[in-house]
Amino acid sequence: MKSSSRISFIPLFSILLVVFLSPPLFADDSLKPFLINLKGWQGEAPQAMNMDMNGVKMINAVRSYEKGDKTIAATVMITSLQMGMASFQQMNMSQGGIKVETIQMDGFKVVRTHDGNENSGNIMILLGETKESSALFSMGYEGLSDKESLALAKGFDWKGMKKAAKKLMK
């Protein structure tokens, strides 16, 4: 009888140990206000999460939007991974209705991908980077033209995001 209670105690103790020693997951709401309401779109409430796991730190704010069969997923992300330089190298390509381009826009490096066959794509804006961190705004979309998606992406406050990201990257 003692051995069965001891056996059930070991998994319980292991779970508690993992819970108490794991890095905390909590929300940093400071980026959520940048995920604005879009006129004519139904937006879910913005969600935020911080993560610190095995030396990789992330601060995210995400929000989904719908308008009929059109969808948008907007994300502000700060990470200790160096994503900026690799993702934002100069690239321009167009083939079979798919276009990828890296441009400068309003003082920001921007990577735009658009699949004209599916009317879907992604716009990524490099908000800033340090030796240890990168900050990005990403807007994935479906059911929008290249022009429509860019106009909606420009409605978000990139400069405000950059300023907030700079504070969080310290």
Kinemage of the C-alpha trace (Angstrom):
@kinemage 1
@onewidth
@group {chain A} dominant
@subgroup {mainchain}
@vectorlist {calphas} color= white
{ca met a 1} P 0.000 0.000 0.000
{ca lys a 2} L 2.828 2.397 0.774
{ca ser a 3} L 4.401 1.844 -2.629
{ca ser a 4} L 1.246 2.847 -4.575
{ca ser a 5} L 0.936 6.162 -2.719
{ca arg a 6} L 4.641 6.743 -3.239
{ca ile a 7} L 4.262 6.057 -6.963
{ca ser a 8} L 1.427 8.591 -7.304
{ca phe a 9} L 3.400 11.155 -5.276
{ca ile a 10} L 6.399 11.076 -7.658
{ca pro a 11} L 4.461 12.247 -10.777
{ca leu a 12} L 2.660 14.902 -8.734
{ca phe a 13} L 5.951 16.151 -7.291
{ca ser a 14} L 7.504 16.175 -10.803
{ca ile a 15} L 4.632 18.223 -12.216
{ca leu a 16} L 4.822 20.734 -9.374
{ca leu a 17} L 8.589 21.005 -9.798
{ca val a 18} L 8.213 21.731 -13.517
{ca val a 19} L 5.479 24.321 -12.877
{ca phe a 20} L 7.474 26.158 -10.217
{ca leu a 21} L 10.794 26.059 -12.082
{ca ser a 22} L 9.430 26.906 -15.545
{ca pro a 23} L 9.807 30.448 -16.790
{ca pro a 24} L 6.664 32.483 -16.284
{ca leu a 25} L 4.165 33.067 -19.061
{ca phe a 26} L 2.357 36.350 -18.550
{ca ala a 27} L 0.846 39.114 -20.594
{ca asp a 28} L 2.481 42.467 -21.271
{ca asp a 29} L -0.423 44.599 -22.432
{ca ser a 30} L 1.729 47.522 -23.589
{ca leu a 31} L 1.634 46.444 -27.257
{ca lys a 32} L -2.101 45.680 -27.462
{ca pro a 33} L -3.221 49.312 -28.058
{ca phe a 34} L -1.308 49.304 -31.375
{ca leu a 35} L -3.660 46.618 -32.706
{ca ile a 36} L -6.355 49.127 -33.547
{ca asn a 37} L -9.962 48.732 -34.630
{ca leu a 38} L -10.223 48.665 -38.410
{ca lys a 39} L -13.247 50.474 -39.809
{ca gly a 40} L -15.748 48.001 -41.238
{ca trp a 41} L -13.934 44.962 -39.793
{ca gln a 42} L -14.882 42.708 -36.879
{ca gly a 43} L -11.844 42.367 -34.641
{ca glu a 44} L -11.343 39.902 -31.839
{ca ala a 45} L -9.954 41.332 -28.614
{ca pro a 46} L -6.154 41.685 -28.795
{ca gln a 47} L -4.210 39.024 -26.911
{ca ala a 48} L -0.771 39.422 -25.353
{ca met a 49} L 1.818 36.976 -24.076
{ca asn a 50} L 5.384 37.076 -22.808
{ca met a 51} L 7.583 34.011 -22.948
{ca asp a 52} L 11.043 33.251 -21.638
{ca met a 53} L 12.170 29.734 -22.505
{ca asn a 54} L 15.711 28.425 -22.755
{ca gly a 55} L 17.090 31.915 -23.252
{ca val a 56} L 14.634 32.856 -26.000
{ca lys a 57} L 12.431 35.742 -24.928
{ca met a 58} L 9.326 36.883 -26.772
{ca ile a 59} L 6.719 39.559 -26.216
{ca asn a 60} L 3.722 39.271 -28.535
{ca ala a 61} L 0.449 41.026 -29.134
{ca val a 62} L -1.910 39.494 -31.703
{ca arg a 63} L -5.316 40.325 -33.102
{ca ser a 64} L -7.506 38.721 -35.758
{ca tyr a 65} L -9.985 40.555 -37.968
{ca glu a 66} L -12.764 39.443 -40.333
{ca lys a 67} L -14.851 41.176 -42.963
{ca gly a 68} L -16.999 38.697 -44.853
{ca asp a 69} L -14.592 36.153 -46.330
{ca lys a 70} L -11.582 38.457 -45.835
{ca thr a 71} L -9.264 37.909 -42.859
{ca ile a 72} L -6.296 39.647 -41.264
{ca ala a 73} L -3.943 38.461 -38.526
{ca ala a 74} L -1.875 41.312 -37.060
{ca thr a 75} L 1.073 40.691 -34.719
{ca val a 76} L 3.555 42.901 -32.912
{ca met a 77} L 6.497 40.774 -31.800
{ca ile a 78} L 9.693 41.441 -29.912
{ca thr a 79} L 12.074 38.520 -29.689
{ca ser a 80} L 15.595 37.826 -28.546
{ca leu a 81} L 16.130 35.983 -31.836
{ca gln a 82} L 17.884 37.912 -34.580
{ca met a 83} L 15.160 37.831 -37.208
{ca gly a 84} L 15.591 41.230 -38.763
{ca met a 85} L 18.666 41.010 -40.915
{ca ala a 86} L 17.944 37.632 -42.519
{ca ser a 87} L 14.294 38.364 -43.213
{ca phe a 88} L 14.859 41.867 -44.524
{ca gln a 89} L 17.645 41.348 -47.042
{ca gln a 90} L 16.919 43.040 -50.351
{ca met a 91} L 14.766 40.661 -52.387
{ca asn a 92} L 12.499 41.244 -55.340
{ca met a 93} L 10.877 38.343 -57.130
{ca ser a 94} L 7.757 37.724 -59.161
{ca gln a 95} L 6.681 34.412 -60.635
{ca gly a 96} L 3.367 32.735 -61.372
{ca gly a 97} L 1.307 35.412 -59.626
{ca ile a 98} L 3.458 35.384 -56.488
{ca lys a 99} L 5.377 38.546 -55.673
{ca val a 100} L 8.003 39.113 -52.975
{ca glu a 101} L 9.610 42.492 -52.504
{ca thr a 102} L 11.727 44.255 -49.921
{ca ile a 103} L 11.267 48.008 -49.860
{ca gln a 104} L 11.857 51.094 -47.710
{ca met a 105} L 8.602 52.744 -46.712
{ca asp a 106} L 8.182 55.694 -44.363
{ca gly a 107} L 11.660 55.015 -42.942
{ca phe a 108} L 11.022 51.290 -42.308
{ca lys a 109} L 12.306 48.128 -43.980
{ca val a 110} L 9.263 46.273 -45.321
{ca val a 111} L 8.956 42.790 -46.811
{ca arg a 112} L 5.776 42.230 -48.810
{ca thr a 113} L 4.651 38.877 -50.141
{ca his a 114} L 1.476 38.573 -52.184
{ca asp a 115} L -0.085 35.626 -53.982
{ca gly a 116} L -2.290 37.157 -56.659
{ca asn a 117} L -3.830 33.755 -57.414
{ca glu a 118} L -5.163 33.433 -53.864
{ca asn a 119} L -5.313 37.157 -52.940
{ca ser a 120} L -3.320 36.403 -49.810
{ca gly a 121} L 0.021 37.385 -48.357
{ca asn a 122} L 1.956 39.016 -45.578
{ca ile a 123} L 3.477 42.396 -44.850
{ca met a 124} L 6.357 42.476 -42.335
{ca ile a 125} L 7.799 45.707 -40.978
{ca leu a 126} L 11.104 45.775 -39.118
{ca leu a 127} L 10.420 48.035 -36.135
{ca gly a 128} L 13.925 47.868 -34.732
{ca glu a 129} L 16.737 45.643 -33.657
{ca thr a 130} L 19.657 45.498 -31.297
{ca lys a 131} L 22.486 42.985 -31.041
{ca glu a 132} L 20.197 40.854 -28.870
{ca ser a 133} L 16.655 41.500 -30.138
{ca ser a 134} L 14.380 42.183 -33.086
{ca ala a 135} L 10.972 43.855 -33.195
{ca leu a 136} L 8.499 43.232 -36.016
{ca phe a 137} L 4.969 44.067 -37.063
{ca ser a 138} L 3.401 41.423 -39.276
{ca met a 139} L 0.061 41.500 -41.030
{ca gly a 140} L -1.031 38.296 -42.737
{ca tyr a 141} L -4.137 38.471 -44.893
{ca glu a 142} L -6.506 36.525 -47.119
{ca gly a 143} L -9.029 37.847 -49.619
{ca leu a 144} L -7.312 41.217 -50.132
{ca ser a 145} L -5.500 42.706 -53.083
{ca asp a 146} L -1.916 43.897 -52.744
{ca lys a 147} L -3.087 47.535 -52.672
{ca glu a 148} L -5.871 46.917 -50.126
{ca ser a 149} L -3.533 45.079 -47.762
{ca leu a 150} L -0.889 47.792 -47.907
{ca ala a 151} L -3.469 50.517 -47.247
{ca leu a 152} L -4.724 48.621 -44.175
{ca ala a 153} L -1.182 47.959 -42.915
{ca lys a 154} L -0.387 51.673 -43.186
{ca gly a 155} L -3.342 52.373 -40.865
{ca phe a 156} L -1.393 50.870 -37.956
{ca asp a 157} L 0.951 53.168 -36.004
{ca trp a 158} L 4.390 51.801 -36.994
{ca lys a 159} L 6.220 54.725 -35.368
{ca gly a 160} L 4.364 54.210 -32.089
{ca met a 161} L 5.133 50.473 -32.236
{ca lys a 162} L 8.798 51.253 -32.855
{ca lys a 163} L 8.924 53.555 -29.827
{ca ala a 164} L 7.205 50.982 -27.571
{ca ala a 165} L 9.432 48.182 -28.886
{ca lys a 166} L 12.569 50.209 -28.166
{ca lys a 167} L 11.543 50.503 -24.508
{ca leu a 168} L 10.873 46.767 -24.247
{ca met a 169} L 14.123 45.758 -25.970
{ca lys a 170} L 16.243 47.406 -23.226
